[in-house]
Amino acid sequence: MVMLHHEIIRDMDLDGARGRTTGRDCFRVFHKRLRRIHERTVAATPLQRAIRAYDTFDRAHRPEVGHYFRNFYRVLKYVHETTLIDAENKASYTGVLRAQLSSHELVLLFYGTLHSVGEELKPLVEQYFIFDNLEFNRLYDPASEVPLYAESAYGQQNVAPYFVRSTGRVP
């Protein structure tokens, strides 16, 4: 399943004003495009802003990222639901998958999982601490967006300052 994940990424292909972008480099382009959309999006709450921005992005890029999200969800769901793997090994297998994710992929997963296209993925992201390696400075508004997920999504990272600042409560 991880090999299929890599094949999906390798087969990604974008044509743009600056030429053709392929493979994992597409995520760098997606990150920039989503950032521009996010900066122009107005909403009452950080969650609404993230969802609206991703909605605009998704309408333009679903053909490129839809397969990626469906496969990523399937891999996590398989590990989560299988009775062939005990709980300790499930964490190990999801850790292998997590290690495959680039910084730009993590950002795209962060916003895409908040959107309806990734809503079934969100509980698995939180349970298996998929954002353990997420660099918060790559988010568009970390102070208000980090608390959009349960602390468990971030694994061993210290997220307490983000929760105190944005919610006024200590996690």
Secondary structure by P-SEA (a helix, b strand, c coil): caaaaaaaaaabbbbcccccccccaaaaaaaaaaaaaaaacccccaaaaaaaaaaaaaaacccccaaaaaaaaaaaaaaaccccccaaaaaaaaaaaaaaccaaaaaaaaaaaaccccccaaaaaaaaccccccccccccccccccccccccccccccaaaaaaaaccccc
